[in-house]
Amino acid sequence: MELRLWKPPAPPKALAKRHNPAMLPFHWLTQTIALGLGISFSPLNIALVALLLLGPNPLRRCSTYLGGWILANGGALTTVVLIGSRFSWAMQLGSRGQVLMDLIGAGALVALGLFQLTPAAAIGEESWAMQLMGQLPELDWFPLLGLGAGCALISPENLVFYAKEGGMLLTNHTSLRGDLEVGAVFVAVTTSLLLLPPLAWLLSGGRLRQPLSRLNDWLVHRAEWLVGVFALVLGVYLGWQGIEGLHQMTLVAAALT
């Protein structure tokens, strides 16, 4: 009789894919895109990019501003991941930490969204935008780089998005390659809407002065309420994720008892 050593059966392909840290599940991608668009959807910053295209050296100055924006978004996400990885309790929270972050982020976004819809917030931001745009033509490349970075980091909504995205990377224990892939997608999406004016400028051969002026005026004076609505939508989305996570944790706890 021929004796053979027993070998454990190979795991199903679906299970192998789920545990492969180099592969990104679909819900990671959708969440990264949603959070990135939350940062990119900024009428004030899109208006600043459009205004830079109306001045001297439009593409060089616009690229400098966008460079600061990209560096700030990538640096903020990296900082969240590095700081979070230093604390062992943050690495061990797992799904509980993700649920907690969803609920906290949802509350913050709903509060910020409601505040953005108030007349006081709209008047204050419009006044600040007009002062900033008045100084924009005098800024050299280094102040422009700092302005792009500062505009990304000064928004309280963006801080929520950085924390949520970084928390997702920490709680899912991805590999270094997975972190870099998700981070690259996140930073690309955060810049996507700001790239629309320079792309339109390039495709038209620089013949968009009047449309860009009208777009700039509309974004500064009439589009700020859209930020509040978008923050409310993302807040509801994160709240739904948190409630769903609590429900799943309750089911798991009930099954174990």
Disulfide bonds with the S-S distance in Angstrom:
none
